[in-house]
Amino acid sequence: MTSVLFTTDTELSFMLHRRGLSPIENVRIAVLGEVSDGAWGVGYQMQRLSAHGLKGVFFVEALSSYAFGIDILKRVVDPILAAGHEVQLHLHTEWLKWIEQDLVSDRRGTNIANFSYDDQLRLLSLAIEALLEAGAPRPTAFRAGNYGASNDTLKALASLGLKYDSSYNQPYLAEACAIRAEAQLNAPAELCGVVEVPITFFEDYPGHTRALQLCAASMSEFNAIVRQSLTQRRPTIVVVNHSFELLNIKRTRANRMLLRRFDEMCALFQAREGQLQSVGFAGLGSPLSQGASASKLLTSNPMRTALRMLEQSVGTYFYDRS
């Protein structure tokens, strides 16, 4: 059976911080999604997932707690644990510029891959300590901010006892993601001492790939990718999402197109209950032993791509202008 991991990068917003909003206001908008027309962040997302019998994995950014305090991190962790969903580790090194304590001397970088192995080990250790202090269980999985991990990141995770990484995002390999493998990762693979669980991606037009992300793929594409994944007997489908994903770009109100897509996605996964199982990393089992024939690229087609681009344009026009 194919395991579905619905993963949400759960984090404060750099944009809101630069605007001068307090950390509490940042949590309220970027994490809880509280805007002019309702609350559409992790609380809403968990409620809809639970209503469809689905499990959510929330990669919670923890390094920012060294700038804003553990209480802010607890405000993120507590509702996720209370709702019965899974907390895992997320880290954005961009927060270092706002942390008074010099955690790695004066070294700075946009991505964790920009740091030495020793610095990465320290940053990951500090983030784990913060997550534990905020009341989360010890994490077993990690995703780098911007997907910007390297093979050194994986080695550091292994040395800290984490079993999984899910930073490999194929469309980002030419940009932030610096994880290197012998072949393209279409399914979980053992790499540098951890199991790399790649974000699902597909080719939307020749030579161009796209992550299976709520704001990036239409429901027609979601349906096609699920069908192909089942045909190929892939062990995992990994969806990437963000705590603020259902809001408009300015974070002032909901994007109603994405709200509809979110519910339709949940219904799709629930309808395939006999073929798909919604799990967290704690329930993933042994994805390496499932014998998937996942070498074939998942694909959309020109019609789906064109319709999605039209749909995205309409959504942007109606929901992202204010």
Secondary structure, DSSP 4 states (H G I P E B T S, - for coil): -EEEEEEEEE---HHHHHTT--HHHHIIIIIT-EETTEE-SHHHHHHHHHHTT--EEEEEE-TTHHHH-HHHHHHHHHHHHHTT-EEEEEE-GGGGGG-SS-TTTT---SSGGGS-HHHHHHHHHHHHHHHHHTTPPPPSEEEEGGG--BHHHHHHHHHTT--EE----GGGTTTT-B---SS--SS-EEETTEEE-PPPEEEEETTEEEE-BTTTS-HHHHHHHHHHHHHTT-SEEEEEEETTTTB-TTSSSB-HHHHHHHHHHHHHHHHTTTTEEE--GGG---GGGS-----SPPB--HHHHHHHHHHHHHHHHHHS--
